[in-house]
Amino acid sequence: MALPPEKASELKQIIHQQLVKMDVHGRIREVLADTIREELAPEHQQLSTEDLIKALRQRGIIDDVMKELKFVTDVDERERTSAPKPSTHFVDREPPVLRKTNIDPTRRYLYLQVLGGKAFLEHLQEPEPLPGQICSTFTLCLHFRNQRFRSKPVPCACEPDFHDGFLLEVHKDSLGEGSKMVDATTMLSICDPVHMVLIKTDTFGETTLVASYFLEWRSVLAAENGITNVAVELLGVGTESKVSVGVLNVRLEMYPQLNKTLSLEVTNTQFALERQKTAEKERLFLVYAKQWWREYLQIRPTHNVRLVKIFAQDENGVNHPVCSYIRPLRAGRLLDTPRQAARFVSVLGYERAPVIGGGGGKQEQWCTLLAFLCRNKGDCEDHANLLCSLLLGFGLEAFVCVGTKAKGVPHTWVMTCGTDGTVTFWESLTGHRYIHRPINPDDPPQVEQPKPLYPYRTIGCIFNHQKFFGNCQPTDAVEVCVFDLHDESKWKPMSGEAIKSVCSPGATSSVPPFPPLCASTIDAAVTSNEIELQLRILISEHRKDLGLSTVWDDHLSYLLSPALAAYELEQMPGEHLPLVFGLLFVKK
């Protein structure tokens, strides 16, 4: 790339000043004199440029000059390398700030680098965006042992320009062994994979789940020098779970380097044993689930039409027990109360899994928690699973309910059982709560019955991370359902030990661990002020077109802010979007 004339002159001036400062000219004259005197015969008194450069390099003068020449630039190294579609075509509102990470020399780290992608054939004909033009982007999200990472957005292309590095702490949760350097044998027993989720964001800000992949990182333990390169083939999701969407070039490296690596035979044997153990546990649970279902149908043949969900497919088309989608989740300081948790879940977008073709059928896809959070929207099952996990984290006895709404539409929601026997329904899509008061069909007609306010019609089963109950009451209508879970004539339970064998953390590697919730990167106060300022401008312009003057009373606005806060608090369970701007007061 050619430099402008003024930049070229400035660069020449900097180099000249550095050469004068180091007295390079004098040192070159000394080398020239020594070379002529010592290395050339008297009859050959001509010295070529190559001979002079060779002599300067042998005496280390060229190396000294290059070490002293330092150029300060804000351009990232990856932006200077050629690529099919460089990331400079995507302009962020605020350029990302590179942060330094403190590395504990007594602990092991896995450095995962994504060095580009290829074969994303869906974007083969996509035109290259102009500089500064808004375009569709790919974003890669990672989760490993309670750590979450996110790559910079790159333009969608057949060969997307991914160039990001992630430093993963291997012993993140083992705080008690911080003074002990974990060795390769110990790391081989850590079966947590690196969960990678690829998200596509279009020009309108809509997100799409492209791929979800579990990377087996322990192959690096048998690699020479603790470094290995892996070509990760990403498959689609849902109905396209068998179709390749692209390949990522991944480089894995251990820090500090391993003193002793494992043999490939040892690692392969460990992987085979884990797969065998997992398959055996899942086989035994499947045998038990079939037996439980036969017993359930023997109670009443009409049970075969009830929505009793024992297994569900994730975004990769893999079947898991529904109990494995639930786990107590603590939000720390991010969410203070269960009602805040319901509010948070309801704000996440709702979108049914896409279906190819007509017929109006519902595509089943229960997303893993990382895919749901990174995509920032999902189906009612995803919302219910997250809300139930959060309520369990607050110590409530919570269950996910599987049933139907009006017109027989399948639906899931959350139920909590109070210590006094009160049953509360939580609608995860809206944040609404309903107290369940069952109707007794045996009461005489003159007895006034409670009128249900909830939209639910039937219920087939309830479950959480430890329990599963099938509804075996004479009718599955919610309004007459009695939630006495200890009465096996009303609710048929599954064995807690059978559920624990496949759904408890660490029981099987096929169940992905839950990622932590992360604080928002948006400053609510700053964003609130910006929105209010924009609204003021729009209102002032509109009133100006009507021939009205506008004066804003900031003092009155601040005095009435408690009223706005009370209004937001009152409306919180029933609204979908938070109010983020202050009251606006206008004086004519």
JOLIN-V115932 format. One record per residue. SS is DSSP state (helix for helix, strand for strand, loop for the rest). PHI is phi in whole degrees, -180 to 180 (* if undefined). Layout:
ss=SS phi=PHI
ss=SS phi=PHI
This chain:
ss=loop phi=*
ss=loop phi=-75
ss=loop phi=-88
ss=loop phi=-62
ss=helix phi=-56
ss=helix phi=-68
ss=helix phi=-70
ss=helix phi=-64
ss=helix phi=-65
ss=helix phi=-65
ss=helix phi=-65
ss=helix phi=-62
ss=helix phi=-65
ss=helix phi=-64
ss=helix phi=-66
ss=helix phi=-63
ss=helix phi=-62
ss=helix phi=-69
ss=helix phi=-66
ss=helix phi=-65
ss=helix phi=-62
ss=loop phi=-89
ss=loop phi=54
ss=helix phi=-68
ss=helix phi=-63
ss=helix phi=-64
ss=helix phi=-68
ss=helix phi=-65
ss=helix phi=-63
ss=helix phi=-64
ss=helix phi=-64
ss=helix phi=-63
ss=helix phi=-65
ss=helix phi=-64
ss=helix phi=-66
ss=helix phi=-66
ss=helix phi=-75
ss=helix phi=-98
ss=helix phi=-104
ss=loop phi=-106
ss=loop phi=-74
ss=loop phi=-59
ss=loop phi=-80
ss=loop phi=-119
ss=loop phi=-104
ss=loop phi=-108
ss=loop phi=-119
ss=loop phi=-81
ss=helix phi=-64
ss=helix phi=-63
ss=helix phi=-63
ss=helix phi=-66
ss=helix phi=-64
ss=helix phi=-63
ss=helix phi=-65
ss=helix phi=-64
ss=helix phi=-69
ss=helix phi=-64
ss=loop phi=-88
ss=loop phi=78
ss=helix phi=-72
ss=helix phi=-63
ss=helix phi=-64
ss=helix phi=-63
ss=helix phi=-64
ss=helix phi=-67
ss=helix phi=-69
ss=helix phi=-80
ss=loop phi=-81
ss=loop phi=-124
ss=loop phi=-112
ss=loop phi=-94
ss=loop phi=-144
ss=loop phi=-95
ss=loop phi=-82
ss=loop phi=-70
ss=helix phi=-60
ss=helix phi=-69
ss=helix phi=-79
ss=helix phi=-92
ss=loop phi=-92
ss=loop phi=-76
ss=loop phi=-156
ss=loop phi=-58
ss=loop phi=-141
ss=loop phi=-65
ss=helix phi=-70
ss=helix phi=-68
ss=helix phi=-72
ss=loop phi=-102
ss=loop phi=-103
ss=loop phi=-80
ss=loop phi=-64
ss=loop phi=-128
ss=loop phi=-63
ss=loop phi=-64
ss=loop phi=-98
ss=loop phi=-76
ss=loop phi=-108
ss=loop phi=-81
ss=loop phi=-113
ss=loop phi=-79
ss=loop phi=-107
ss=loop phi=-83
ss=loop phi=-68
ss=loop phi=-95
ss=loop phi=-126
ss=loop phi=-92
ss=strand phi=-130
ss=strand phi=-111
ss=strand phi=-96
ss=strand phi=-106
ss=strand phi=-113
ss=strand phi=-104
ss=strand phi=-108
ss=strand phi=92
ss=strand phi=-133
ss=strand phi=-156
ss=loop phi=64
ss=loop phi=-84
ss=helix phi=-67
ss=helix phi=-61
ss=helix phi=-108
ss=loop phi=-65
ss=loop phi=-96
ss=loop phi=-72
ss=loop phi=-68
ss=loop phi=-74
ss=loop phi=-71
ss=loop phi=-76
ss=loop phi=-57
ss=loop phi=86
ss=loop phi=-80
ss=loop phi=-75
ss=loop phi=-142
ss=loop phi=-68
ss=strand phi=-132
ss=strand phi=-104
ss=strand phi=-134
ss=strand phi=-104
ss=strand phi=-114
ss=strand phi=-126
ss=strand phi=-141
ss=strand phi=-151
ss=loop phi=48
ss=loop phi=68
ss=strand phi=-122
ss=strand phi=-121
ss=strand phi=-138
ss=strand phi=-146
ss=loop phi=-82
ss=loop phi=-76
ss=loop phi=-65
ss=strand phi=-127
ss=strand phi=-60
ss=loop phi=-66
ss=loop phi=-158
ss=loop phi=-64
ss=loop phi=-126
ss=loop phi=-62
ss=loop phi=-89
ss=loop phi=-77
ss=strand phi=-145
ss=strand phi=-135
ss=strand phi=-125
ss=strand phi=-129
ss=strand phi=-98
ss=strand phi=-102
ss=strand phi=-83
ss=loop phi=-73
ss=loop phi=-104
ss=loop phi=-61
ss=loop phi=-90
ss=loop phi=-92
ss=helix phi=-68
ss=helix phi=-72
ss=helix phi=-113
ss=loop phi=-64
ss=loop phi=-89
ss=loop phi=-110
ss=loop phi=-79
ss=loop phi=-72
ss=loop phi=-100
ss=helix phi=-65
ss=helix phi=-65
ss=helix phi=-67
ss=helix phi=-66
ss=helix phi=-65
ss=loop phi=-83
ss=loop phi=-87
ss=loop phi=-95
ss=loop phi=-68
ss=loop phi=-83
ss=strand phi=-92
ss=strand phi=-87
ss=strand phi=-115
ss=strand phi=-124
ss=strand phi=-104
ss=strand phi=-116
ss=strand phi=-108
ss=strand phi=-117
ss=loop phi=-84
ss=loop phi=-69
ss=loop phi=-97
ss=loop phi=88
ss=loop phi=-79
ss=strand phi=-102
ss=strand phi=-135
ss=strand phi=-80
ss=strand phi=-92
ss=strand phi=-157
ss=strand phi=-137
ss=strand phi=-137
ss=strand phi=-107
ss=strand phi=-90
ss=loop phi=-84
ss=helix phi=-85
ss=helix phi=-72
ss=helix phi=-63
ss=helix phi=-69
ss=helix phi=-68
ss=helix phi=-105
ss=loop phi=-85
ss=helix phi=-68
ss=helix phi=65
ss=helix phi=68
ss=strand phi=-132
ss=strand phi=-148
ss=strand phi=-113
ss=strand phi=-128
ss=strand phi=-96
ss=strand phi=-94
ss=strand phi=-89
ss=strand phi=-92
ss=strand phi=-104
ss=loop phi=-70
ss=loop phi=-122
ss=helix phi=65
ss=helix phi=-69
ss=helix phi=-107
ss=loop phi=-70
ss=loop phi=-105
ss=loop phi=-105
ss=strand phi=-73
ss=strand phi=-109
ss=strand phi=162
ss=strand phi=-129
ss=strand phi=-110
ss=strand phi=-91
ss=strand phi=-118
ss=strand phi=-118
ss=strand phi=-113
ss=strand phi=-147
ss=strand phi=-95
ss=strand phi=-126
ss=loop phi=-64
ss=loop phi=-63
ss=loop phi=-72
ss=loop phi=-70
ss=loop phi=-145
ss=loop phi=-91
ss=loop phi=-88
ss=loop phi=-81
ss=helix phi=-63
ss=helix phi=-66
ss=helix phi=-67
ss=helix phi=-65
ss=helix phi=-64
ss=helix phi=-64
ss=helix phi=-63
ss=helix phi=-63
ss=helix phi=-65
ss=helix phi=-65
ss=helix phi=-66
ss=helix phi=-63
ss=helix phi=-65
ss=helix phi=-66
ss=helix phi=-65
ss=helix phi=-62
ss=helix phi=-68
ss=helix phi=-65
ss=helix phi=-68
ss=helix phi=-66
ss=helix phi=-63
ss=helix phi=-68
ss=helix phi=-64
ss=helix phi=-61
ss=helix phi=-65
ss=helix phi=-63
ss=helix phi=-64
ss=helix phi=-65
ss=helix phi=-61
ss=helix phi=-67
ss=helix phi=-63
ss=helix phi=-65
ss=helix phi=-66
ss=helix phi=-71
ss=helix phi=-69
ss=helix phi=-65
ss=loop phi=-158
ss=helix phi=-59
ss=helix phi=-71
ss=helix phi=-64
ss=helix phi=-69
ss=helix phi=-100
ss=loop phi=-83
ss=loop phi=-81
ss=loop phi=-106
ss=loop phi=-102
ss=loop phi=-102
ss=strand phi=-124
ss=strand phi=-146
ss=strand phi=-90
ss=loop phi=-87
ss=loop phi=-66
ss=loop phi=-94
ss=loop phi=77
ss=loop phi=-98
ss=strand phi=-81
ss=strand phi=-133
ss=strand phi=-60
ss=helix phi=-61
ss=helix phi=-64
ss=helix phi=-75
ss=helix phi=-84
ss=loop phi=-117
ss=loop phi=-161
ss=loop phi=-55
ss=loop phi=-124
ss=loop phi=-99
ss=loop phi=-96
ss=loop phi=63
ss=loop phi=-84
ss=loop phi=-74
ss=loop phi=-128
ss=loop phi=-93
ss=loop phi=-138
ss=helix phi=-60
ss=helix phi=-67
ss=helix phi=-65
ss=helix phi=-62
ss=helix phi=-63
ss=helix phi=-63
ss=helix phi=-61
ss=helix phi=-65
ss=helix phi=-68
ss=helix phi=-73
ss=loop phi=-63
ss=strand phi=-66
ss=strand phi=-110
ss=loop phi=-154
ss=loop phi=-72
ss=loop phi=-61
ss=loop phi=-66
ss=loop phi=-119
ss=loop phi=-89
ss=loop phi=101
ss=loop phi=-96
ss=loop phi=103
ss=loop phi=72
ss=loop phi=-73
ss=loop phi=-105
ss=loop phi=-78
ss=loop phi=-84
ss=loop phi=-159
ss=loop phi=-94
ss=loop phi=-75
ss=loop phi=-65
ss=helix phi=-63
ss=helix phi=-64
ss=helix phi=-64
ss=helix phi=-66
ss=helix phi=-70
ss=helix phi=-70
ss=helix phi=-75
ss=loop phi=71
ss=strand phi=-168
ss=strand phi=-175
ss=loop phi=-83
ss=helix phi=-64
ss=helix phi=-65
ss=helix phi=-65
ss=helix phi=-64
ss=helix phi=-65
ss=helix phi=-62
ss=helix phi=-67
ss=helix phi=-64
ss=helix phi=-62
ss=helix phi=-64
ss=helix phi=-68
ss=helix phi=-66
ss=helix phi=-63
ss=helix phi=-64
ss=loop phi=-84
ss=loop phi=90
ss=loop phi=-83
ss=strand phi=-87
ss=strand phi=-113
ss=strand phi=-139
ss=strand phi=-90
ss=strand phi=-104
ss=strand phi=-115
ss=strand phi=-166
ss=strand phi=-135
ss=loop phi=-105
ss=helix phi=-62
ss=helix phi=63
ss=helix phi=72
ss=loop phi=-75
ss=strand phi=-60
ss=strand phi=-156
ss=strand phi=-128
ss=strand phi=-148
ss=strand phi=-119
ss=strand phi=-129
ss=strand phi=-123
ss=strand phi=-111
ss=loop phi=-79
ss=loop phi=-66
ss=loop phi=-94
ss=loop phi=90
ss=loop phi=-70
ss=strand phi=-107
ss=strand phi=-120
ss=strand phi=-95
ss=strand phi=-119
ss=loop phi=-88
ss=loop phi=-71
ss=loop phi=-83
ss=loop phi=-123
ss=loop phi=86
ss=loop phi=-71
ss=strand phi=-123
ss=strand phi=-135
ss=strand phi=-85
ss=strand phi=-93
ss=loop phi=-121
ss=loop phi=-68
ss=loop phi=-91
ss=loop phi=-95
ss=loop phi=-67
ss=loop phi=-87
ss=loop phi=-68
ss=loop phi=-66
ss=loop phi=-61
ss=loop phi=-73
ss=loop phi=-77
ss=loop phi=-74
ss=loop phi=-102
ss=loop phi=-67
ss=loop phi=-97
ss=loop phi=-68
ss=loop phi=-100
ss=loop phi=-81
ss=loop phi=-89
ss=loop phi=-86
ss=loop phi=-112
ss=strand phi=-128
ss=strand phi=-141
ss=strand phi=-104
ss=strand phi=-159
ss=strand phi=-135
ss=strand phi=-160
ss=loop phi=-141
ss=loop phi=-76
ss=loop phi=-123
ss=loop phi=-132
ss=strand phi=-144
ss=strand phi=-130
ss=strand phi=-101
ss=strand phi=-74
ss=loop phi=-118
ss=loop phi=-75
ss=loop phi=-55
ss=loop phi=-129
ss=loop phi=-98
ss=strand phi=-65
ss=helix phi=-64
ss=helix phi=-66
ss=helix phi=-108
ss=loop phi=-76
ss=loop phi=-107
ss=loop phi=-99
ss=loop phi=-94
ss=loop phi=-70
ss=loop phi=-86
ss=loop phi=-92
ss=loop phi=-71
ss=loop phi=-77
ss=loop phi=-106
ss=strand phi=-135
ss=strand phi=-87
ss=strand phi=-88
ss=loop phi=-94
ss=loop phi=-68
ss=helix phi=-63
ss=helix phi=-68
ss=helix phi=-65
ss=helix phi=-66
ss=helix phi=-64
ss=helix phi=-65
ss=helix phi=-121
ss=helix phi=-115
ss=loop phi=-76
ss=loop phi=-58
ss=loop phi=84
ss=loop phi=-71
ss=loop phi=-152
ss=loop phi=-76
ss=loop phi=-76
ss=loop phi=-93
ss=loop phi=-69
ss=loop phi=-69
ss=loop phi=-83
ss=loop phi=-82
ss=loop phi=-80
ss=loop phi=-79
ss=loop phi=-117
ss=loop phi=-67
ss=loop phi=-68
ss=loop phi=-85
ss=loop phi=-91
ss=loop phi=-80
ss=helix phi=-62
ss=helix phi=-66
ss=helix phi=-66
ss=helix phi=-63
ss=helix phi=-60
ss=helix phi=-65
ss=helix phi=-65
ss=helix phi=-66
ss=helix phi=-63
ss=helix phi=-64
ss=helix phi=-64
ss=helix phi=-65
ss=helix phi=-61
ss=helix phi=-63
ss=helix phi=-64
ss=helix phi=-66
ss=helix phi=-62
ss=helix phi=-66
ss=helix phi=-65
ss=helix phi=-67
ss=helix phi=-65
ss=helix phi=-65
ss=loop phi=-87
ss=loop phi=80
ss=loop phi=-110
ss=loop phi=-88
ss=loop phi=-133
ss=strand phi=-129
ss=strand phi=-98
ss=loop phi=-102
ss=helix phi=-66
ss=helix phi=-65
ss=helix phi=-65
ss=helix phi=-60
ss=helix phi=-70
ss=helix phi=-64
ss=loop phi=-93
ss=helix phi=-62
ss=helix phi=-60
ss=helix phi=-66
ss=helix phi=-65
ss=helix phi=-61
ss=helix phi=-65
ss=helix phi=-65
ss=helix phi=-63
ss=helix phi=-64
ss=helix phi=-69
ss=helix phi=-90
ss=helix phi=-56
ss=helix phi=-67
ss=helix phi=-105
ss=loop phi=-97
ss=loop phi=-97
ss=loop phi=-125
ss=loop phi=-73
ss=loop phi=-84
ss=loop phi=-116
ss=loop phi=-126
ss=loop phi=-81
ss=loop phi=-65
ss=loop phi=-111
ss=loop phi=-120
ss=strand phi=-120
ss=strand phi=-111
ss=loop phi=-75
